[in-house]
Amino acid sequence: MAEGAITLRQFRPEDIADIIAIEQESFPDPWTQEMLEDWLTRRRCKAIIAECDKVPVGFIISLYGAKRIDIIDIAVVPAMRKRGIARLLLEEMIKHPGCELVSLEVRQSNIPAQMAYLKFGFIVTNIVRHFYEDDEPALRMQYIHSRFRT
C-alpha cells in the first residue's frame, strides 16, 4: 500500500465499489451494495473518503441531526491501519456546525476499535445485546464535543 499523504474528500457515487472493497476487507459481515446505497442516498447522510495517492483507503458514513451525529460505518483498509486515518475521519466529521454529541456502536470483540474510540474521547454508555446478525453484542459509545463539555 502507498505511503503518501492522506487527504480527505466528500463521497462521490463512483466511490461505492471502493467502499464495498474496504468493507469486505474490514468486517466479518460487510454491508452489501444495496445497504450502502440505501444509507448514502439519505438526505441527512454524509460520507467522507480518505485517500492515499488518490486511492481510497478509508471512509466514514454518518447520519447528521441538528446537534447529534450517528456514525453508521467507519473503516480503514487493514494495510493502512494505525496511521491515524480513522482519527482524521472522526476529526473531520465533528467539524459539523452544531455537533454536540457523536454516537456509534462497535462489536464487543473489536478491542482495537474500542481502544481507538476511547483514546479519541468516546465513552461506553451501554451494551446492546444481539446487535449484529451473528448475535454478538455491541458497545454503544458516545463522544461529547469538547466545546460542550463542562
C-alpha positions as a printed NumPy array, in Angstrom:
array([[  0.   ,   0.   ,   0.   ],
       [  1.149,   3.54 ,  -0.752],
       [  2.993,   5.693,   1.77 ],
       [  1.852,   9.15 ,   0.56 ],
       [ -0.049,  11.833,   2.409],
       [ -3.626,  11.185,   3.454],
       [ -6.258,  13.504,   2.027],
       [ -9.961,  13.695,   2.834],
       [-12.804,  14.484,   0.476],
       [-16.549,  14.115,   0.165],
       [-18.018,  10.85 ,  -1.093],
       [-18.845,  10.6  ,  -4.799],
       [-21.175,   7.938,  -6.273],
       [-18.254,   6.324,  -8.111],
       [-16.689,   5.526,  -4.69 ],
       [-19.221,   2.801,  -3.916],
       [-17.075,  -0.042,  -5.299],
       [-14.113,   1.105,  -3.192],
       [-16.264,   1.348,  -0.067],
       [-17.563,  -2.187,  -0.681],
       [-14.   ,  -3.48 ,  -1.11 ],
       [-12.89 ,  -1.791,   2.141],
       [-15.984,  -3.203,   3.909],
       [-15.177,  -6.713,   2.729],
       [-11.573,  -6.437,   3.941],
       [-12.601,  -4.967,   7.273],
       [-15.64 ,  -6.786,   8.624],
       [-16.851, -10.372,   9.068],
       [-20.326,  -9.254,   7.959],
       [-19.749,  -6.493,   5.391],
       [-22.589,  -4.349,   4.171],
       [-23.975,  -5.112,   0.75 ],
       [-24.025,  -2.611,  -2.083],
       [-27.777,  -2.197,  -1.59 ],
       [-27.363,  -1.433,   2.111],
       [-24.638,   1.122,   1.44 ],
       [-26.572,   2.785,  -1.365],
       [-29.635,   2.998,   0.884],
       [-27.663,   4.909,   3.536],
       [-25.706,   7.049,   1.1  ],
       [-28.841,   8.362,  -0.611],
       [-30.468,   9.578,   2.608],
       [-30.812,  13.325,   2.918],
       [-29.008,  13.656,   6.27 ],
       [-26.271,  11.166,   5.442],
       [-22.735,  12.33 ,   4.779],
       [-19.723,  10.258,   3.8  ],
       [-16.071,  11.233,   3.82 ],
       [-13.389,   9.321,   1.918],
       [ -9.738,   9.101,   2.998],
       [ -7.281,   8.725,   0.131],
       [ -3.593,   7.957,  -0.144],
       [ -2.1  ,   8.836,  -3.521],
       [ -5.682,   9.231,  -4.834],
       [ -6.576,   5.659,  -3.802],
       [ -9.44 ,   5.317,  -1.263],
       [ -8.092,   3.742,   1.941],
       [-10.87 ,   4.542,   4.391],
       [-14.282,   6.086,   4.857],
       [-16.805,   7.236,   7.401],
       [-20.568,   7.328,   6.891],
       [-22.613,   9.374,   9.327],
       [-26.188,  10.473,   9.832],
       [-26.482,  14.112,  10.89 ],
       [-29.132,  15.589,  13.154],
       [-29.377,  19.136,  14.477],
       [-26.943,  18.51 ,  17.356],
       [-26.147,  14.817,  17.051],
       [-24.15 ,  12.692,  14.645],
       [-24.577,   8.924,  14.445],
       [-21.659,   7.099,  12.903],
       [-23.171,   4.429,  10.701],
       [-19.954,   2.892,   9.378],
       [-16.234,   3.603,   9.519],
       [-13.4  ,   1.508,   8.13 ],
       [ -9.776,   1.708,   7.047],
       [ -8.086,  -0.912,   4.868],
       [ -6.09 ,  -3.261,   7.106],
       [ -2.744,  -2.405,   5.474],
       [ -3.258,   1.285,   6.334],
       [ -4.391,   0.974,   9.949],
       [ -2.531,   2.506,  12.894],
       [ -1.608,   5.566,  10.83 ],
       [ -4.234,   7.921,  12.25 ],
       [ -6.623,   7.677,   9.298],
       [ -9.697,   6.849,  11.403],
       [ -8.792,   9.738,  13.705],
       [ -8.609,  12.11 ,  10.724],
       [-12.031,  10.925,   9.561],
       [-13.524,  11.422,  13.041],
       [-11.94 ,  14.858,  13.403],
       [-13.322,  15.941,  10.035],
       [-16.792,  14.652,  10.88 ],
       [-17.074,  16.518,  14.189],
       [-16.334,  19.844,  12.482],
       [-20.017,  19.849,  11.523],
       [-21.637,  23.038,  12.872],
       [-23.717,  22.391,  15.951],
       [-22.261,  18.944,  16.617],
       [-22.586,  18.289,  20.331],
       [-22.835,  14.502,  20.555],
       [-21.492,  11.648,  18.43 ],
       [-22.775,   8.106,  18.862],
       [-21.66 ,   4.761,  17.435],
       [-21.828,   1.026,  18.028],
       [-18.821,  -1.263,  17.902],
       [-18.56 ,  -5.039,  18.182],
       [-17.811,  -6.202,  21.699],
       [-14.966,  -8.298,  20.263],
       [-13.404,  -5.388,  18.312],
       [-10.947,  -4.32 ,  21.005],
       [ -8.622,  -2.334,  18.675],
       [-11.534,  -0.136,  17.518],
       [-12.783,   0.302,  21.081],
       [ -9.32 ,   1.416,  22.207],
       [ -9.099,   3.908,  19.335],
       [-12.506,   5.377,  20.211],
       [-11.613,   5.613,  23.907],
       [ -8.36 ,   7.361,  23.008],
       [-10.334,   9.826,  20.874],
       [-12.594,  10.607,  23.841],
       [-15.602,   8.32 ,  23.422],
       [-17.103,   6.659,  26.486],
       [-19.08 ,   3.411,  26.691],
       [-22.69 ,   4.19 ,  27.556],
       [-24.243,   0.718,  27.372],
       [-24.172,  -2.743,  25.823],
       [-26.684,  -3.592,  23.106],
       [-27.353,  -7.315,  23.177],
       [-27.873,  -9.256,  19.91 ],
       [-26.904,  -6.171,  17.867],
       [-25.2  ,  -7.964,  14.989],
       [-26.622, -10.66 ,  12.736],
       [-24.474, -13.285,  14.472],
       [-25.971, -12.131,  17.817],
       [-22.742, -10.54 ,  19.035],
       [-23.382,  -7.6  ,  21.352],
       [-22.262,  -4.085,  20.539],
       [-20.904,  -1.432,  22.83 ],
       [-22.721,   1.855,  22.347],
       [-20.199,   4.647,  22.676],
       [-20.679,   8.401,  22.763],
       [-18.459,  11.412,  22.354],
       [-19.403,  14.831,  23.723],
       [-17.766,  17.541,  21.635],
       [-15.122,  19.423,  23.635],
       [-16.862,  22.744,  23.194],
       [-19.852,  21.349,  25.146],
       [-18.009,  19.585,  27.972],
       [-18.359,  21.099,  31.423]])
